[in-house]
Amino acid sequence: MVGLIGIFTFFDFIQEMNDLGKGTYNLLSVFSYVV
C-alpha cells in the first residue's frame, strides 16, 4: 500500500521535474553557451 503511494508520488514528482526541467534545460543551455 505504501509502495503504491510512493510510486504515485514518484511519478507526480517526475512530471513536476519535467515541467521544471524545460526551464532548467533552457537555463543550462544558455549557461553552457556563455561558458
Secondary structure, DSSP 8 states (H G I E B T S, - for coil): -HHHHHHHHHHHHHHHHHHHHHHHHHHHHHHHHH-
